[in-house]
Amino acid sequence: MHNFAVKRCVWGIMAAALGLTMLAPAVAVVPKGYGLSPQGDDLSVATKIPKGYGLSPEKGDLPAADPIPEGYHLGTEGNSAISTLRPEVCPEVPPIPQPEESPAVVPPVTESPVVSPPVVEPPKEQPVSPPLVSATEQQLRDRAVKQLRGRGLSKAQTEALTLRLVSSTTLLVLLEQGELTTDDLVYLALPNGRSDRLDRYSSWAAAHPKDKAETVVLQVNMDRDRLFYEDIQTISDPDSLTVLVNKNYILPDSYAPKLEALGSGYGSGSLRPEAAQAFRAMADAAREDGIALRSVSAYRSYATQRSTYNRYLNYNQQAVVDTFSARPGHSEHQTGLSLDINTANVQAHFENTPAYAWLKEHCAEYGFILRYLQGKDAITGYRFEPWHYRYVGVETAKACMDQGVTYEEYLALQPN
């Protein structure tokens, strides 16, 4: 009887336990460090809770995490999804092992097929002239002759141009590029043809169709295509013995050359040392022939020339003054290479004196020229001044005086 009762008690307890199990949702043992996370109506999914935190309900969901007191774990009450803290009476359950991550399957890289570009036939290479830097003189000559062929040039012109093109590769390139006309080549075939004035040559030829090429080049080289005191250019090298100073070229107003006084017995003023020495030698030679030569006006500064010119303007119109006096900066006296001998007055008629005759015959021997020749005022811009002489050196002086040309003409005839 006793054993039967015990058995009935045991069976009763087991039945009660079984009934409770059927009425309440199964409660799984939550591993340490994990909590329940709802999925739909199911609360059986365990999610990992950060160490020291647990889930607490907030309006039916479980997003918030609160710290779990030490010694407690999560549990549920009946059918409620609310987690409660219970004393830690269950043995510690090891954490649920996480499935090993499968290695990521990387799809094989399929290389795009290499598409070869269409085969294009290279253009036929054109014969290239040798670079000018490395070209030999013979190669340059051959190229020049080839370009000059069929231009209607004479043999002499072709030969002159060939020499010039070989020595000036810039002109050869222009010719090969078609930048030079046949007229340009005719001008350049002349010894004094200047490549920087080709456009001016063309303009003068168009305005003077009867002029030959030689005349065109000479007139333009003398700047006859420009009006006096228009398009004035500042002289870059005023110390040069061959400097050209006239109504087209101006000296810097601050320019002052090194000077040397002519000294007692030679008149007044100063000149550049080489000109001063040449004048003294010339005056000494003239004295031996019974001719007295004295300076009445030598170097003049820019300021002095300005005062002189303005003084003349008080009595004459500018157009008249410009025929016998230079504007400041345009006077040869400022170079220290020019002087007026014995007089500077047209009424003195110096051209009729023995001194003038002696100078015309001997001045070139000492490097001086008669600067403003009679009948050349259209070129020089000044009327005849038999007393005005300019030092240019013996060789140049002889060329000018022997040929009877002005300094402008002499320079315009010089080879480029």
C-alpha positions as CSV (number, residue, x, y, z in Angstrom):
1,M,0.0,0.0,0.0
2,H,2.8,2.3,0.9
3,N,4.6,1.6,-2.3
4,F,1.5,2.0,-4.3
5,A,0.9,5.4,-2.8
6,V,4.3,6.5,-3.5
7,K,4.0,5.4,-7.1
8,R,0.6,7.2,-7.4
9,C,2.3,10.3,-6.0
10,V,5.1,10.1,-8.5
11,W,2.7,9.5,-11.3
12,G,0.6,12.4,-10.2
13,I,3.6,14.7,-10.1
14,M,4.7,13.6,-13.5
15,A,1.2,14.2,-14.9
16,A,1.0,17.6,-13.4
17,A,4.4,18.4,-14.8
18,L,3.2,17.2,-18.2
19,G,0.1,19.3,-18.0
20,L,2.1,22.4,-17.2
21,T,4.4,21.7,-20.0
22,M,1.5,21.5,-22.5
23,L,-0.1,24.7,-21.2
24,A,3.0,26.9,-21.2
25,P,5.3,27.5,-24.1
26,A,8.5,25.7,-23.9
27,V,11.2,27.5,-22.1
28,A,14.6,26.7,-23.5
29,V,17.7,27.1,-21.5
30,V,19.3,30.4,-22.5
31,P,23.0,30.0,-22.9
32,K,25.1,32.4,-20.9
33,G,25.4,35.7,-22.8
34,Y,22.3,35.1,-25.0
35,G,18.7,36.3,-24.8
36,L,15.4,35.8,-26.5
37,S,14.6,37.7,-29.6
38,P,11.0,37.6,-31.1
39,Q,10.4,36.4,-34.6
40,G,6.7,36.8,-35.3
41,D,4.9,35.2,-32.4
42,D,7.9,32.9,-31.6
43,L,10.2,33.7,-28.8
44,S,12.4,30.8,-29.1
45,V,15.2,32.4,-31.1
46,A,18.2,33.2,-29.0
47,T,20.2,36.3,-29.9
48,K,23.4,37.2,-28.2
49,I,23.2,39.9,-25.5
50,P,26.3,42.1,-25.0
51,K,28.1,41.1,-21.9
52,G,26.4,42.6,-18.8
53,Y,23.1,43.5,-20.5
54,G,19.7,41.8,-20.8
55,L,16.5,42.5,-22.6
56,S,13.6,44.5,-21.2
57,P,10.2,45.0,-22.8
58,E,9.2,48.3,-24.3
59,K,5.7,48.4,-25.7
60,G,5.6,44.8,-26.7
61,D,9.1,44.7,-28.3
62,L,12.5,43.9,-26.9
63,P,14.9,46.4,-28.5
64,A,16.2,47.9,-25.3
65,A,19.0,46.4,-23.3
66,D,19.4,46.7,-19.6
67,P,22.2,45.4,-17.4
68,I,21.7,42.0,-15.9
69,P,22.6,41.8,-12.2
70,E,25.2,39.4,-11.4
71,G,23.8,35.9,-10.5
72,Y,20.6,36.3,-12.5
73,H,19.4,35.0,-15.9
74,L,16.4,35.6,-18.2
75,G,13.2,33.7,-18.0
76,T,9.6,34.0,-19.1
77,E,6.3,34.1,-17.1
78,G,3.6,31.8,-18.6
79,N,2.7,32.9,-22.0
80,S,4.1,36.4,-21.5
81,A,6.9,37.5,-23.8
82,I,8.2,39.6,-20.9
83,S,11.6,38.6,-19.7
84,T,12.2,38.4,-16.0
85,L,15.3,38.1,-14.0
86,R,15.7,34.9,-12.0
87,P,18.4,33.8,-9.6
88,E,21.2,31.9,-11.3
89,V,20.2,28.4,-10.2
90,C,20.8,26.6,-13.5
91,P,24.2,25.3,-14.2
92,E,26.3,27.3,-16.5
93,V,25.7,26.3,-20.0
94,P,28.5,26.7,-22.5
95,P,27.9,29.1,-25.3
96,I,26.3,27.8,-28.4
97,P,29.0,27.1,-30.9
98,Q,28.8,29.3,-33.9
99,P,28.8,27.7,-37.3
100,E,32.0,28.0,-39.1
101,E,31.8,30.5,-41.8
102,S,32.0,28.9,-45.2
103,P,34.7,30.4,-47.3
104,A,33.2,32.9,-49.7
105,V,32.8,31.5,-53.1
106,V,34.4,33.9,-55.5
107,P,33.1,33.4,-59.0
108,P,35.9,32.8,-61.4
109,V,37.0,36.0,-63.3
110,T,36.2,35.6,-66.8
111,E,38.6,37.6,-68.9
112,S,37.1,39.7,-71.6
113,P,38.3,38.5,-75.0
114,V,41.0,40.7,-76.3
115,V,39.8,42.4,-79.4
116,S,42.7,43.2,-81.7
117,P,42.4,46.7,-83.3
118,P,41.8,46.6,-87.0
119,V,45.0,46.6,-89.0
120,V,45.6,50.0,-90.6
121,E,48.1,50.3,-93.3
122,P,50.6,53.0,-92.2
123,P,50.8,56.0,-94.5
124,K,53.6,56.0,-96.9
125,E,56.4,58.0,-95.5
126,Q,57.1,61.2,-97.3
127,P,60.7,62.1,-97.9
128,V,61.7,64.4,-95.0
129,S,64.4,67.0,-95.5
130,P,67.3,66.7,-93.1
131,P,67.0,69.0,-90.0
132,L,68.5,72.3,-90.6
133,V,70.7,72.0,-87.5
134,S,72.4,68.8,-88.7
135,A,72.1,69.4,-92.5
136,T,75.4,69.8,-94.3
137,E,76.1,72.8,-96.5
138,Q,75.6,70.7,-99.6
139,Q,72.2,69.5,-98.4
140,L,71.1,73.0,-97.7
141,R,72.4,74.1,-101.1
142,D,70.5,71.2,-102.8
143,R,67.3,72.2,-101.0
144,A,67.7,75.8,-102.0
145,V,68.3,75.0,-105.6
146,K,65.3,72.7,-105.6
147,Q,63.0,75.5,-104.2
148,L,64.4,78.1,-106.7
149,R,63.9,76.0,-109.7
150,G,61.1,77.2,-112.0
151,R,60.9,80.6,-110.5
152,G,62.0,82.5,-113.6
153,L,65.1,83.8,-111.9
154,S,68.3,84.5,-113.8
155,K,71.4,82.4,-113.2
156,A,73.0,85.3,-111.3
157,Q,69.9,85.7,-109.1
158,T,69.8,81.9,-108.4
159,E,73.4,81.8,-107.4
160,A,73.0,84.9,-105.1
161,L,69.9,83.5,-103.5
162,T,71.4,80.0,-103.0
163,L,74.3,81.5,-101.1
164,R,71.9,83.6,-99.0
165,L,69.6,80.8,-98.3
166,V,72.4,78.5,-97.2
167,S,73.7,81.2,-94.8
168,S,70.2,82.0,-93.5
169,T,68.2,78.9,-92.8
170,T,65.3,81.0,-91.6
171,L,64.8,82.2,-95.1
172,L,65.1,78.7,-96.5
173,V,62.4,77.5,-94.2
174,L,60.1,80.4,-95.3
175,L,60.8,79.5,-98.9
176,E,60.0,75.8,-98.3
177,Q,56.8,76.8,-96.5
178,G,55.7,78.9,-99.5
179,E,56.0,82.2,-97.6
180,L,58.2,84.0,-100.1
181,T,56.9,85.2,-103.4
182,T,59.0,85.5,-106.6
183,D,59.1,89.3,-106.1
184,D,60.5,88.7,-102.6
185,L,63.2,86.5,-104.1
186,V,64.1,89.2,-106.6
187,Y,64.6,91.7,-103.8
188,L,66.5,89.2,-101.7
189,A,68.8,88.4,-104.6
190,L,70.1,92.0,-104.4
191,P,73.1,92.5,-102.1
192,N,71.3,95.1,-100.1
193,G,67.9,93.4,-100.0
194,R,66.7,93.1,-96.4
195,S,64.4,90.3,-95.3
196,D,62.8,92.4,-92.6
197,R,61.6,95.0,-95.2
198,L,59.9,92.7,-97.8
199,D,56.4,94.0,-97.0
200,R,57.6,97.5,-97.4
201,Y,59.3,96.7,-100.7
202,S,56.0,95.3,-102.0
203,S,54.1,98.4,-100.9
204,W,56.6,100.8,-102.5
205,A,56.5,98.7,-105.7
206,A,52.7,98.9,-105.8
207,A,52.8,102.7,-105.4
208,H,55.7,103.1,-107.9
209,P,55.2,100.4,-110.6
210,K,57.8,101.8,-112.9
211,D,60.6,101.4,-110.4
212,K,63.0,98.6,-110.8
213,A,63.8,96.2,-108.0
214,E,67.1,98.0,-107.3
215,T,65.3,101.3,-107.0
216,V,62.6,99.9,-104.8
217,V,65.1,98.4,-102.4
218,L,67.3,101.6,-102.2
219,Q,64.3,103.9,-101.6
220,V,62.9,101.7,-98.8
221,N,66.3,101.2,-97.3
222,M,66.6,105.0,-97.0
223,D,63.2,105.1,-95.4
224,R,61.8,107.1,-98.2
225,D,58.5,105.2,-97.7
226,R,58.1,107.0,-94.4
227,L,57.5,110.7,-93.7
228,F,59.9,112.6,-91.7
229,Y,59.3,112.6,-87.9
230,E,56.7,109.8,-88.3
231,D,57.2,106.3,-87.1
232,I,60.4,107.4,-85.3
233,Q,62.7,104.6,-84.0
234,T,64.9,105.0,-80.9
235,I,68.6,104.2,-81.6
236,S,69.7,101.2,-79.7
237,D,73.5,101.7,-80.0
238,P,74.2,105.4,-79.9
239,D,77.9,104.8,-79.2
240,S,78.5,103.2,-82.6
241,L,80.7,105.2,-85.0
242,T,78.3,104.3,-87.8
243,V,75.2,105.4,-86.0
244,L,72.5,107.0,-88.2
245,V,70.8,110.0,-86.7
246,N,68.2,111.8,-88.7
247,K,64.5,112.6,-88.8
248,N,63.6,108.9,-88.6
249,Y,66.0,107.8,-85.8
250,I,66.3,109.5,-82.4
251,L,68.9,109.4,-79.7
252,P,67.8,108.9,-76.1
253,D,67.5,112.3,-74.5
254,S,69.9,111.2,-71.7
255,Y,72.6,110.1,-74.1
256,A,75.9,111.8,-73.6
257,P,79.1,110.4,-75.2
258,K,82.6,110.6,-73.7
259,L,84.1,113.8,-74.9
260,E,87.4,115.4,-75.5
261,A,88.0,119.2,-75.8
262,L,89.4,120.2,-79.2
263,G,91.8,122.5,-77.5
264,S,93.4,125.8,-78.2
265,G,93.9,126.7,-81.8
266,Y,91.1,124.3,-83.1
267,G,88.1,126.3,-82.2
268,S,85.4,125.7,-79.6
269,G,83.7,122.7,-78.3
270,S,84.4,119.0,-77.8
271,L,84.0,115.8,-79.7
272,R,84.4,112.1,-79.1
273,P,88.1,111.3,-78.7
274,E,88.5,109.6,-82.1
275,A,86.7,112.4,-83.9
276,A,88.6,115.1,-81.9
277,Q,91.9,113.6,-82.8
278,A,90.9,113.3,-86.5
279,F,89.8,116.9,-86.7
280,R,93.0,118.2,-85.1
281,A,95.1,116.1,-87.6
282,M,92.9,117.5,-90.5
283,A,93.2,121.1,-89.3
284,D,97.0,120.7,-89.0
285,A,97.3,119.4,-92.5
286,A,95.1,122.2,-93.8
287,R,97.2,124.8,-92.1
288,E,100.3,123.5,-93.9
289,D,98.3,124.2,-97.1
290,G,97.4,127.7,-95.9
291,I,93.9,126.8,-94.9
292,A,92.5,127.7,-91.5
293,L,89.9,125.2,-90.1
294,R,88.2,126.0,-86.8
295,S,85.2,124.5,-85.0
296,V,82.3,126.9,-84.4
297,S,79.9,124.3,-83.0
298,A,80.7,120.7,-82.0
299,Y,78.9,118.6,-79.4
300,R,75.5,119.7,-78.3
301,S,73.5,118.1,-75.5
302,Y,69.8,117.2,-75.9
303,A,68.9,120.2,-73.8
304,T,71.1,122.6,-75.8
305,Q,69.6,121.4,-79.1
306,R,66.1,121.9,-77.7
307,S,66.8,125.5,-76.8
308,T,68.4,126.1,-80.2
309,Y,65.4,124.6,-82.0
310,N,62.9,126.4,-79.9
311,R,64.7,129.7,-80.5
312,Y,64.4,129.3,-84.2
313,L,60.6,128.6,-83.8
314,N,60.2,132.1,-82.4
315,Y,61.0,133.5,-85.8
316,N,60.0,130.9,-88.3
317,Q,57.3,128.3,-89.0
318,Q,58.2,124.8,-88.0
319,A,58.2,123.5,-91.6
320,V,60.9,126.1,-92.3
321,V,62.9,125.4,-89.2
322,D,62.9,121.7,-89.9
323,T,64.9,122.3,-93.1
324,F,67.9,123.7,-91.3
325,S,67.7,122.7,-87.6
326,A,67.1,119.3,-86.0
327,R,64.6,118.6,-83.4
328,P,66.0,117.6,-80.0
329,G,67.3,114.0,-80.1
330,H,67.6,114.1,-83.9
331,S,70.7,116.2,-84.1
332,E,74.0,114.6,-85.1
333,H,75.8,117.1,-82.8
334,Q,74.5,115.1,-79.9
335,T,76.6,112.1,-81.0
336,G,79.8,114.0,-80.5
337,L,80.8,113.0,-84.0
338,S,79.8,116.1,-86.0
339,L,80.8,119.8,-86.1
340,D,80.3,123.0,-88.0
341,I,83.6,124.3,-89.5
342,N,84.3,128.0,-89.8
343,T,80.7,129.1,-90.1
344,A,77.1,128.0,-89.7
345,N,75.4,130.7,-91.7
346,V,74.1,130.1,-95.1
347,Q,74.7,133.8,-96.0
348,A,78.4,133.3,-95.5
349,H,78.5,131.1,-98.7
350,F,81.1,128.8,-97.3
351,E,80.8,126.7,-100.4
352,N,82.6,129.4,-102.3
353,T,85.7,129.5,-100.1
354,P,89.1,127.8,-100.4
355,A,88.5,126.1,-97.1
356,Y,85.4,124.3,-98.5
357,A,87.3,123.2,-101.6
358,W,90.1,121.8,-99.5
359,L,87.6,120.0,-97.3
360,K,85.9,118.4,-100.2
361,E,89.1,117.0,-101.5
362,H,90.8,115.9,-98.2
363,C,88.1,115.4,-95.5
364,A,87.7,111.7,-96.3
365,E,91.4,111.1,-95.7
366,Y,90.7,111.9,-92.0
367,G,87.4,110.1,-91.8
368,F,85.0,113.0,-92.3
369,I,82.2,113.4,-94.8
370,L,80.2,116.4,-96.0
371,R,76.9,115.4,-94.3
372,Y,74.2,117.4,-96.1
373,L,74.9,117.5,-99.8
374,Q,73.4,120.0,-102.2
375,G,70.3,118.7,-103.9
376,K,69.9,115.8,-101.5
377,D,67.4,117.4,-99.0
378,A,64.7,114.9,-100.0
379,I,66.9,112.2,-98.6
380,T,68.6,113.9,-95.7
381,G,65.7,116.2,-94.7
382,Y,68.0,119.3,-94.6
383,R,69.1,121.9,-97.1
384,F,72.7,122.1,-98.3
385,E,75.1,122.8,-95.4
386,P,78.7,123.1,-96.7
387,W,80.0,123.6,-93.2
388,H,78.6,120.5,-91.5
389,Y,80.9,117.5,-91.4
390,R,80.5,114.1,-89.7
391,Y,83.2,111.6,-88.6
392,V,82.5,108.1,-89.9
393,G,86.0,106.6,-90.3
394,V,88.3,106.7,-93.3
395,E,87.0,103.8,-95.3
396,T,83.3,104.9,-95.1
397,A,84.2,108.5,-95.7
398,K,86.1,107.7,-98.9
399,A,83.2,105.6,-100.2
400,C,80.7,108.4,-99.6
401,M,82.9,111.3,-100.9
402,D,84.1,109.3,-104.0
403,Q,80.6,108.3,-105.0
404,G,79.0,111.6,-104.1
405,V,76.3,109.9,-102.0
406,T,74.7,110.9,-98.7
407,Y,75.3,108.8,-95.6
408,E,71.7,107.5,-95.9
409,E,72.4,106.3,-99.4
410,Y,75.7,104.7,-98.4
411,L,74.1,102.7,-95.6
412,A,71.1,101.8,-97.8
413,L,73.5,100.3,-100.4
414,Q,75.4,98.2,-98.0
415,P,75.0,94.4,-98.2
416,N,72.6,93.0,-95.8
